[in-house]
Amino acid sequence: MLKIENHKALYFLSDAHLGEPKAHNNDERKQNLFAFGDSIAEPGNHLFIIGDLFDFWFEWRRVIPKRHFKVLKKLSDWSDKGLKLYYLAGNHDFRLGEFLTGEIGFVTSEKFLEFEADGKKFHLFHGDGVKKTDYGYRFLKKILRNRFNQKLFLLLHPDIGMKLADASSATSRESQMNRNPYLDATDYFEYSRRKIAEGFDYIIMGHTHIPLFEKLDGGYYLNSGNWFKDYSYGEFKDGELKLKKFGEDNS
């Protein structure tokens, strides 16, 4: 298990969906992210992005989406300043490749990430597929994450691939809007309790877009919420985990 030592603070955010087609506040999302990142970009701090930073991410071998250029540059600048970066794949992240790791400096994972800090064990997972009735999505996830299918997608011209992705994202968003994320929390609590029983102290997820922090048995479940409306995130500092919102004085 990864051990994080000599850290100042750990930060957790997810679901910014930058570049979301027709979103009216894409610039606001980016500017708030830039301000937040600038404020924590220093040695000893760690930023964990728990999926769906972008509304669609797929790395072609020689191409990256130009709509994310300024965000990628910022991420690279923060990495150069000493901020440690981690990226877990969300349901809008279809291929995390060598660009994020080699050019930006991310540690990436397509499933989950587990580590220890201050003697506490953390389990991080985007959370897609946790809801028991998401049968269709679980099947779709196997197709989208299949290596052979990803190779086929690589053969598409990026302009065509992006158009298909935007259409798929819109469909996914309509499905999400018809759900009640508060009712889904039961499955997330159950998942978290299983992980706590395995010895983890903190279970941190995203995906539902609902900021939530609950004590469960001998551990805690935190959902980082979203970075398009609430601008919520988790912070672990001085041995304490907190749910915060950017712009609020809740230190």
MOBEL-V611746 format. One record per run of one state. SS is the DSSP state (a for helix, b for strand, c for the rest). FROM is the first residue (numbers start at 0). TO is the last residue. If there is no record, write none. Layout:
SS/FROM/TO, SS/FROM/TO
This chain:
c/0/0, b/1/3, c/4/7, b/8/12, c/13/16, b/17/17, c/18/24, a/25/39, c/40/43, b/44/48, c/49/52, b/53/53, c/54/55, b/56/57, c/58/64, a/65/79, c/80/82, b/83/87, c/88/91, b/92/94, c/95/96, a/97/103, c/104/104, b/105/108, c/109/110, b/111/116, c/117/118, b/119/124, c/125/133, a/134/143, c/144/145, a/146/153, c/154/156, a/157/176, c/177/179, a/180/196, c/197/200, b/201/204, c/205/210, b/211/215, c/216/217, b/218/222, c/223/230, b/231/236, c/237/238, b/239/244, c/245/250
